Amino acid sequence: MKEKQLSLLSRVELAEISREKPCVILVRACYTNCVSIEKILALVNLSEAQTKVKGRLFEDRFGELYVGCALVQNPKNTLLNDAIPLYRTEKTLSSKLEKDVNKIKLLLQQKRRYYYAN
């Protein structure tokens, strides 16, 4: 990063960035209706306190979501070339599903009210 870019970050953010290290994890693609069966290698910056990846949501640069499966302990260098870079989000899979289920519940309640009203 350039000096001007670093000046935009506070000291706390700089310390947080320096504590993170790149880790290789297995993820599954998360679509609107389902989670894929195929596991994909991904490269994520994680701190030592954030090593739990199972059930966590990760995002790529295009905004697509991935669900974390496992942390790869000893990755081979040949596998790292195929790994996709991801960013950690604060959401979990259960919170995403809860949000989606609430939309369906509201739709069912609305249809039930209209059905009994007529």
CYANA upper distance limits for C-alpha pairs under 8 A (distance plus 0.5 A):
  1 MET  CA      5 GLN  CA      6.62
  1 MET  CA      6 LEU  CA      6.96
  2 LYS  CA      6 LEU  CA      6.77
  3 GLU  CA      7 SER  CA      6.66
  4 LYS  CA      8 LEU  CA      7.35
  5 GLN  CA      9 LEU  CA      7.86
  9 LEU  CA     13 GLU  CA      6.56
  9 LEU  CA     14 LEU  CA      6.99
 10 SER  CA     14 LEU  CA      6.84
 11 ARG  CA     15 ALA  CA      6.66
 12 VAL  CA     16 GLU  CA      6.69
 13 GLU  CA     17 ILE  CA      6.65
 14 LEU  CA     18 SER  CA      6.74
 15 ALA  CA     19 ARG  CA      6.93
 16 GLU  CA     20 GLU  CA      7.27
 19 ARG  CA     47 SER  CA      6.42
 19 ARG  CA     48 GLU  CA      8.46
 20 GLU  CA     45 ASN  CA      6.18
 20 GLU  CA     46 LEU  CA      5.55
 20 GLU  CA     47 SER  CA      4.75
 20 GLU  CA     48 GLU  CA      7.90
 21 LYS  CA     45 ASN  CA      5.69
 21 LYS  CA     46 LEU  CA      6.07
 21 LYS  CA     47 SER  CA      6.67
 22 PRO  CA     43 LEU  CA      6.95
 22 PRO  CA     44 VAL  CA      5.97
 22 PRO  CA     45 ASN  CA      4.73
 22 PRO  CA     46 LEU  CA      6.72
 23 CYS  CA     43 LEU  CA      6.22
 23 CYS  CA     44 VAL  CA      5.84
 23 CYS  CA     45 ASN  CA      6.45
 23 CYS  CA     46 LEU  CA      6.94
 23 CYS  CA     71 LEU  CA      8.09
 23 CYS  CA     72 VAL  CA      8.25
 24 VAL  CA     41 LEU  CA      7.28
 24 VAL  CA     42 ALA  CA      6.17
 24 VAL  CA     43 LEU  CA      5.22
 24 VAL  CA     44 VAL  CA      6.88
 24 VAL  CA     71 LEU  CA      6.84
 24 VAL  CA     72 VAL  CA      6.03
 24 VAL  CA     73 GLN  CA      8.33
 24 VAL  CA     75 PRO  CA      7.45
 24 VAL  CA     80 LEU  CA      8.34
 24 VAL  CA     83 ALA  CA      8.28
 25 ILE  CA     41 LEU  CA      6.35
 25 ILE  CA     42 ALA  CA      5.86
 25 ILE  CA     43 LEU  CA      6.92
 25 ILE  CA     44 VAL  CA      7.81
 25 ILE  CA     53 VAL  CA      8.32
 25 ILE  CA     68 GLY  CA      7.63
 25 ILE  CA     69 CYS  CA      7.80
 25 ILE  CA     70 ALA  CA      6.21
 25 ILE  CA     71 LEU  CA      4.89
 25 ILE  CA     72 VAL  CA      5.71
 26 LEU  CA     39 LYS  CA      6.47
 26 LEU  CA     40 ILE  CA      6.00
 26 LEU  CA     41 LEU  CA      5.31
 26 LEU  CA     42 ALA  CA      6.65
 26 LEU  CA     68 GLY  CA      6.67
 26 LEU  CA     69 CYS  CA      5.84
 26 LEU  CA     70 ALA  CA      5.78
 26 LEU  CA     71 LEU  CA      6.86
 26 LEU  CA     72 VAL  CA      7.40
 27 VAL  CA     39 LYS  CA      5.96
 27 VAL  CA     40 ILE  CA      5.74
 27 VAL  CA     41 LEU  CA      6.87
 27 VAL  CA     42 ALA  CA      7.22
 27 VAL  CA     66 TYR  CA      6.45
 27 VAL  CA     67 VAL  CA      5.84
 27 VAL  CA     68 GLY  CA      4.91
 27 VAL  CA     69 CYS  CA      5.72
 27 VAL  CA     70 ALA  CA      7.84
 28 ARG  CA     35 VAL  CA      7.07
 28 ARG  CA     36 SER  CA      6.26
 28 ARG  CA     37 ILE  CA      7.30
 28 ARG  CA     38 GLU  CA      6.72
 28 ARG  CA     39 LYS  CA      5.47
 28 ARG  CA     40 ILE  CA      6.59
 28 ARG  CA     66 TYR  CA      5.92
 28 ARG  CA     67 VAL  CA      5.72
 28 ARG  CA     68 GLY  CA      7.08
 28 ARG  CA     69 CYS  CA      7.60
 29 ALA  CA     35 VAL  CA      6.36
 29 ALA  CA     36 SER  CA      5.91
 29 ALA  CA     38 GLU  CA      8.31
 29 ALA  CA     39 LYS  CA      8.31
 29 ALA  CA     40 ILE  CA      8.43
 29 ALA  CA     64 GLU  CA      8.44
 29 ALA  CA     65 LEU  CA      6.90
 29 ALA  CA     66 TYR  CA      4.98
 29 ALA  CA     67 VAL  CA      6.90
 30 CYS  CA     34 CYS  CA      6.84
 30 CYS  CA     35 VAL  CA      5.03
 30 CYS  CA     36 SER  CA      6.96
 30 CYS  CA     64 GLU  CA      8.10
 30 CYS  CA     65 LEU  CA      5.86
 30 CYS  CA     66 TYR  CA      5.50
 30 CYS  CA     67 VAL  CA      6.77
 31 TYR  CA     35 VAL  CA      6.31
 31 TYR  CA     36 SER  CA      8.00
 31 TYR  CA     65 LEU  CA      7.90
 35 VAL  CA     67 VAL  CA      8.44
 40 ILE  CA     83 ALA  CA      7.96
 41 LEU  CA     79 LEU  CA      8.30
 41 LEU  CA     80 LEU  CA      8.36
 41 LEU  CA     82 ASP  CA      7.61
 41 LEU  CA     83 ALA  CA      5.28
 41 LEU  CA     84 ILE  CA      7.13
 42 ALA  CA     83 ALA  CA      5.00
 42 ALA  CA     84 ILE  CA      5.12
 42 ALA  CA     85 PRO  CA      6.25
 42 ALA  CA     86 LEU  CA      6.93
 43 LEU  CA     80 LEU  CA      8.33
 43 LEU  CA     83 ALA  CA      6.34
 43 LEU  CA     84 ILE  CA      6.40
 43 LEU  CA     85 PRO  CA      5.30
 43 LEU  CA     86 LEU  CA      6.54
 44 VAL  CA     85 PRO  CA      6.70
 44 VAL  CA     86 LEU  CA      5.85
 44 VAL  CA     87 TYR  CA      6.56
 44 VAL  CA     88 ARG  CA      7.65
 45 ASN  CA     87 TYR  CA      7.82
 45 ASN  CA     88 ARG  CA      8.32
 46 LEU  CA     50 GLN  CA      6.36
 46 LEU  CA     51 THR  CA      7.17
 47 SER  CA     51 THR  CA      7.46
 51 THR  CA     71 LEU  CA      8.13
 52 LYS  CA     56 ARG  CA      8.48
 52 LYS  CA     71 LEU  CA      8.48
 53 VAL  CA     68 GLY  CA      5.63
 53 VAL  CA     69 CYS  CA      6.94
 53 VAL  CA     70 ALA  CA      6.72
 53 VAL  CA     71 LEU  CA      7.35
 54 LYS  CA     67 VAL  CA      7.91
 54 LYS  CA     68 GLY  CA      5.35
 54 LYS  CA     69 CYS  CA      5.16
 54 LYS  CA     70 ALA  CA      6.38
 55 GLY  CA     67 VAL  CA      6.39
 55 GLY  CA     68 GLY  CA      6.01
 55 GLY  CA     69 CYS  CA      7.20
 55 GLY  CA     92 THR  CA      6.32
 55 GLY  CA     93 LEU  CA      5.92
 55 GLY  CA     94 SER  CA      8.06
 56 ARG  CA     67 VAL  CA      6.20
 56 ARG  CA     68 GLY  CA      5.85
 56 ARG  CA     88 ARG  CA      8.50
 56 ARG  CA     89 THR  CA      8.17
 56 ARG  CA     90 GLU  CA      8.33
 56 ARG  CA     91 LYS  CA      6.99
 56 ARG  CA     92 THR  CA      4.94
 56 ARG  CA     93 LEU  CA      6.45
 57 LEU  CA     65 LEU  CA      6.94
 57 LEU  CA     66 TYR  CA      6.12
 57 LEU  CA     67 VAL  CA      5.28
 57 LEU  CA     68 GLY  CA      6.82
 57 LEU  CA     88 ARG  CA      7.24
 57 LEU  CA     89 THR  CA      6.39
 57 LEU  CA     90 GLU  CA      7.94
 57 LEU  CA     91 LYS  CA      6.30
 57 LEU  CA     92 THR  CA      5.84
 57 LEU  CA     93 LEU  CA      6.60
 58 PHE  CA     65 LEU  CA      6.19
 58 PHE  CA     66 TYR  CA      5.55
 58 PHE  CA     67 VAL  CA      6.74
 58 PHE  CA     68 GLY  CA      7.56
 58 PHE  CA     86 LEU  CA      6.58
 58 PHE  CA     87 TYR  CA      6.01
 58 PHE  CA     88 ARG  CA      5.19
 58 PHE  CA     89 THR  CA      6.01
 59 GLU  CA     63 GLY  CA      6.21
 59 GLU  CA     64 GLU  CA      6.11
 59 GLU  CA     65 LEU  CA      5.21
 59 GLU  CA     66 TYR  CA      6.65
 59 GLU  CA     86 LEU  CA      6.00
 59 GLU  CA     87 TYR  CA      5.71
 59 GLU  CA     88 ARG  CA      6.95
 59 GLU  CA     89 THR  CA      7.30
 60 ASP  CA     64 GLU  CA      6.19
 60 ASP  CA     65 LEU  CA      7.33
 60 ASP  CA     84 ILE  CA      8.47
 60 ASP  CA     85 PRO  CA      7.07
 60 ASP  CA     86 LEU  CA      5.15
 60 ASP  CA     87 TYR  CA      6.62
 61 ARG  CA     86 LEU  CA      7.77
 61 ARG  CA     87 TYR  CA      8.48
 67 VAL  CA     93 LEU  CA      7.39
 75 PRO  CA     79 LEU  CA      7.31
 75 PRO  CA     80 LEU  CA      7.69
 76 LYS  CA     80 LEU  CA      7.17
 77 ASN  CA     81 ASN  CA      7.56
 78 THR  CA     82 ASP  CA      8.18
 79 LEU  CA     83 ALA  CA      7.20
 91 LYS  CA     95 SER  CA      6.97
 91 LYS  CA     96 LYS  CA      7.64
 92 THR  CA     96 LYS  CA      7.02
 93 LEU  CA     97 LEU  CA      6.65
 94 SER  CA     98 GLU  CA      6.47
 95 SER  CA     99 LYS  CA      6.74
 96 LYS  CA    100 ASP  CA      6.85
 97 LEU  CA    101 VAL  CA      6.49
 98 GLU  CA    102 ASN  CA      6.62
 99 LYS  CA    103 LYS  CA      7.19
100 ASP  CA    104 ILE  CA      7.22
101 VAL  CA    105 LYS  CA      6.66
102 ASN  CA    106 LEU  CA      6.68
103 LYS  CA    107 LEU  CA      6.82
104 ILE  CA    108 LEU  CA      6.71
105 LYS  CA    109 GLN  CA      6.65
106 LEU  CA    110 GLN  CA      6.62
107 LEU  CA    111 LYS  CA      6.74
108 LEU  CA    112 ARG  CA      6.56
109 GLN  CA    113 ARG  CA      6.69
110 GLN  CA    114 TYR  CA      6.83
111 LYS  CA    115 TYR  CA      6.51
112 ARG  CA    116 TYR  CA      6.77
113 ARG  CA    117 ALA  CA      6.50
114 TYR  CA    118 ASN  CA      6.91
